[in-house]
Amino acid sequence: MKPKNECKFAFINRGICLKNLKKFNEAIQNYDEAITLSQGADVEDIYYFKGNCLLELNKFEEAILLYDQAIEL
C-alpha cells in the first residue's frame, strides 16, 4: 500500500489533468480526496486548485472562501 502522501499527490495530479480537460466536477472530487488524505496538513495548494475549478463553474463565493482559507494557512 502506498503512503498517504504519495496517494495525495496522485489525486492532486489527476485533478490537475481533469481540470485541463475541463472536467471541473471530477477534478473537485479528486482534490477533495487529496484534502482528506492530507488530514488538514499542507492543503493550501489543493484549496487553490479546487477554488480555480469552482471559479470555472461560476461558483464565485465558494471559490473565494477556499482562496481565503489557503491564504490563512
C-alpha positions as CSV (number, residue, x, y, z in Angstrom):
1,M,0.0,0.0,0.0
2,K,1.3,3.4,-0.9
3,P,2.0,6.0,1.8
4,K,-0.8,8.6,2.1
5,N,1.4,11.4,0.9
6,E,2.1,9.6,-2.4
7,C,-1.6,8.9,-2.9
8,K,-2.4,12.5,-2.1
9,F,-0.1,13.7,-4.9
10,A,-1.7,11.2,-7.3
11,F,-5.1,12.7,-6.6
12,I,-3.8,16.2,-7.0
13,N,-2.1,15.4,-10.3
14,R,-5.2,13.7,-11.6
15,G,-7.3,16.7,-10.5
16,I,-5.0,19.0,-12.5
17,C,-5.3,16.7,-15.6
18,L,-9.1,16.7,-15.2
19,K,-9.2,20.5,-14.8
20,N,-7.1,20.9,-18.0
21,L,-9.7,18.7,-19.8
22,K,-12.4,21.0,-18.4
23,K,-13.9,18.2,-16.2
24,F,-14.2,20.5,-13.3
25,N,-16.6,18.5,-11.1
26,E,-14.4,15.4,-11.4
27,A,-11.3,17.4,-10.6
28,I,-13.0,18.8,-7.5
29,Q,-13.7,15.2,-6.4
30,N,-10.0,14.4,-6.7
31,Y,-9.0,17.5,-4.8
32,D,-11.4,16.5,-2.0
33,E,-9.8,13.1,-1.8
34,A,-6.4,14.7,-1.6
35,I,-7.6,17.0,1.2
36,T,-9.0,14.0,3.1
37,L,-5.6,12.2,2.8
38,S,-3.8,15.3,3.9
39,Q,-5.7,15.3,7.2
40,G,-5.5,19.1,7.3
41,A,-1.8,19.4,6.7
42,D,-0.3,21.2,3.6
43,V,-3.6,21.8,1.9
44,E,-3.1,25.4,0.7
45,D,-2.3,24.4,-2.9
46,I,-5.2,22.0,-3.0
47,Y,-7.6,24.7,-1.9
48,Y,-6.2,27.0,-4.6
49,F,-6.6,24.3,-7.3
50,K,-10.1,23.5,-6.1
51,G,-11.0,27.2,-6.0
52,N,-9.9,27.5,-9.6
53,C,-12.4,24.7,-10.6
54,L,-15.2,26.4,-8.7
55,L,-14.4,29.6,-10.4
56,E,-14.7,27.9,-13.8
57,L,-18.1,26.6,-12.6
58,N,-19.2,30.2,-11.7
59,K,-19.3,29.3,-8.0
60,F,-17.6,32.5,-7.1
61,E,-18.4,32.7,-3.4
62,E,-17.3,29.1,-2.8
63,A,-14.0,29.8,-4.7
64,I,-13.3,33.0,-2.7
65,L,-13.9,31.1,0.6
66,L,-11.3,28.5,-0.5
67,Y,-8.8,31.1,-1.6
68,D,-9.3,32.8,1.8
69,Q,-8.6,29.5,3.6
70,A,-5.5,29.0,1.5
71,I,-4.2,32.4,2.5
72,E,-4.9,31.9,6.2
73,L,-2.8,28.7,6.2
